[in-house]
Amino acid sequence: MTTTRRRCKRSCIAGDSADDDEAPADEIELQLQLQPAMVVVLDDKKKEATPLLIRVREQRTTNEALVVSRGQTFLYAVRNWTAAYAVLFVLIVVFFESADSVTILMRWFGSMVAWCMILSNFSECRDIVCRRRLPTVTYGFMYGFCLSLLVSSSNDVIRPSNVYARIFHWAKPCHKIEQIMQALRYDTKLPENLSYIDRECPLQAMGLDNWYMRQFKEALEVHFDRYARNETERFAYVTTINLIGNVFDDTGAAYLCQALEHQHAYTTNLLLGRNQNLGDKTASLLATLIRRQPSSPAALTWLEFGGTSVTAGGLTQLYAAMGTRSFDYLGLEYTDKRLIQRVPWIFTPNPIPKSLSQLHQAKLLKHVDLTGNMLDDNNMAELTENVQQTNITKLGLVNNKIGFRGVEFLLPLTKQLTELQLGINRRINDDSAILLADALKEDPATTTLELLMLWNCRIGQKGADAFLSIFPENTKLKYLSLESSTRRIGKHIQKETLQALDKATIANYKS
């Protein structure tokens, strides 16, 4: 009897002091074993034992309700978050006609929601980071946050953009693509927007994946064969293919290169920018295509390849290929804005600065555009040295980080380039403008610069006066842009000065 009472007492004490959500397992087992003894042997103690049994049962019921509540809350969160993004996707598909627009908006909404969740639930984020015990609402928060990151991702493993494109084309079959395929295979005369695919952009930002690229390759080959057999009108061939902003990868690009290797292919301009799934393999295929094609009016001479996942190694192969024959244009705009493959939301080093040391291999390249690659003054010395070893006459450096020292490094190029674009370089000020003006005024006979873009820089009245002073001695400069948003950045150029500059450059243009 004494032993039984001690156990019951310990059980009562343990039950009273248990503040956790669940009672210890040994305590519940002990109470179940003592229940018959308390009823039969300790009849006089029944009133004391009954509250204990009721208490334990109530405590277990509360724990079970808490577990059910947590599970239901998480399921509600899963249902609500999934339904919200599904409704958003349906609305975007209904109101927009481009798979690329669907991808961009879904990524934008997903990233915006993720940031809003972080800012509005800072305490819960702190609990997660500190590895504290997560409250019920945090499980739903974590699911919504992870779903938002998944929706906004653009990595190489999941590729939600491919899913968006497939669902988009299933829900809204693209009649433009079908029209293009039919016209290439059967029509004698190509539609106006197909002869120059860049015009009206029927294939740009359509969410084309590898399956569509294989169909497009087959249609192009059929068209080239028909053109060789004189089954189409004269000059009815595709000269420009604009595939900017799609979702096909290196495999899809391989299909395209196979079609362009056809002996009767007449495509000279190829635009592949903003295809983040393209990498070094595509660059290698394009380099091989450029080498194999002879230098002729039907050869590929214009390539837009910015915004892809190419590295410095792939760019080096392209530079080397463009040293074998004449090539008109290479566009590498905003290549630093890509995300690393396989690991989303982490930025990788920009491949453009590392590839500048190999630019001299593109000896026969005429125009290169490096807009938006975060190039600074230190990169300009290496760029100038390599450009001087090529036939480049047009250089685009818009929206970089070029300042006074960078302009100083670029001065020797005023005797080689005919076009230099330096707009939206906010570090270029009046001192930089004076430096450029002095170079154009010092020896007007040897300068070759005809177009100089300096819009949206920090150039004010002093810089404008310096450029005005080079006329009429300088007869080469035919276009100079200093205006646009000068008031917003705190600089102001008198209207009379701008009119005088326009008058002087127009006079050079007419002469």
Secondary structure, DSSP 8 states (H G I E B T S, - for coil): -HHHHHHHHHHHHHHHH--SSS--HHHHHHHHHHHHHHHHT-GGGHHHHHHHHHHHHHHHHHHHHHHHHHHHHHHHHHHHHHHHHHHHHHHHHHH-S-HHHHHHHHHHHHHHHHHHHHHHTHHHHHHHHTT----HHHHHHHHHHHHHHHHT---TTT-HHHHHHHHHHHHS--HHHHHHHHHHHH-SS--HHHHBTTTT-TTTTS---HHHHHHHHHHHHHHHHHHHTT-S-TT-S--EEE-TT----HHHHHHHHHHHTSTT----EEE-TT-TT--HHHHHHHHHHHHHS-SSTTS--EEE-TTS---HHHHHHHHHHTTTS-B-EEE-TTGGG-B-SSSTT-B---HHHHHGGGGGG-TTB-EEE-TTS--BHHHHHHHHHHHTTS---EEE--SSB--HHHHHHHGGGGGT-SEEE-TT-TT-BHHHHHHHHHHHHH-TTT----EEE-TTSB--HHHHHHHHTTTTT--S--EEE--SSTTTTT----HHHHHHHHHHHHHHHH-
